[in-house]
């Protein structure tokens, strides 16, 4: 097995051409090696590999066929990779021994595998060397095909072949200054979305899987990477002014901020305040769009169907629809800004380069149990005084309840399957409390 540590960026065809021609500092025009790569990705009809966070592809390189199994379950930018040469574009499961495919029945899997989508790219690559690291820069231009649907590929990758992750991020910043944007979706993920015709729809949170042997700091990195993906992968749909994507990006931001709060005692002090400030900035830029959207759907639109003067209801709807469009455009501009692009890279670097103290020997299981117990006791204590809380205090209680609910989602995989029903009940009660407090908060905001 090899371990792949890479950063992927989307860029315009024009920007990629400038890199190829050596117009970017540090890139040498004469040092490119070039290849045409055709890759076919396989899975079962029920998408067993996708559901197991695995990808299986066979890539044709000149007259050779290379089979690759990748594991996406690590929860960060590092992925496990297993390669073997095969005889044709058809997978050979016998040559996948020692990979995560061992967990499947080889005979059944081999029989059920079918091509799902394919990619065809022209790759130009060169090696960048620093005093302590070796980094491969690869530029890919081509297309993804899934049945009759296709979409272009225009991206570049920086892969750390050896050395220090800080050098990887240092070089990434040189390429991220203008229009390139960090892309946390693999070609496989884009291919599956194309195959399922998801387009640029809103992306919801994926389940978080934690290993019981992780230290709290390691568990935070898995959780934080998942929440970063949640809000980052909604960027295109937000720029297209999709209301659900704006909601999902806000949820992803809240989950990221909740993770920082929950794991506060194990996080480095360096840069944490800056990261929190930038996450709050983006949350503020999205907030008016979400609030006015809810107001229109829950307050204004129902009035239009009641026994009220139509002229007045149309005037109200027109006024707030204009405000909604202005708020959506504000959200779109924020996500299209250089500040947003810097934020994505800053958050990822902060997650990846944070490390636990050598003296911290705790495991995530006991840590999570104690954290949930402490947070629930505090919320119950404050809840007993609910009648006496003013709107600001009720809002703070709602945020406390929300963080507990997110914590239950983050830590669910640490508990035995027999406990999941109890956890689901707890999550449902938290959601109902949060919803009730949210209605009170919406009432104040709408007023």
Secondary structure as UniProt FT lines:
FT   STRAND          2..10
FT   HELIX           13..20
FT   TURN            21..22
FT   TURN            25..26
FT   HELIX           29..31
FT   STRAND          33..43
FT   TURN            45..46
FT   HELIX           48..51
FT   TURN            52..53
FT   STRAND          54..61
FT   TURN            62..63
FT   STRAND          64..71
FT   TURN            73..74
FT   STRAND          78..86
FT   HELIX           93..96
FT   TURN            97..98
FT   HELIX           100..103
FT   HELIX           106..112
FT   STRAND          114..129
FT   STRAND          134..146
FT   TURN            147..148
FT   STRAND          149..162
FT   HELIX           165..175
FT   STRAND          181..182
FT   HELIX           187..195
FT   TURN            196..197
FT   TURN            199..200
FT   TURN            212..213
FT   HELIX           216..232
FT   TURN            233..234
FT   HELIX           235..239
FT   TURN            240..241
FT   HELIX           243..262
FT   HELIX           264..266
FT   TURN            270..271
FT   HELIX           272..295
FT   HELIX           296..300
FT   HELIX           301..304
FT   HELIX           310..335
FT   HELIX           338..353
FT   TURN            358..359
FT   HELIX           364..383
FT   TURN            384..385
FT   HELIX           386..388
FT   HELIX           391..411
FT   HELIX           412..414
FT   HELIX           417..419
FT   HELIX           420..446
//
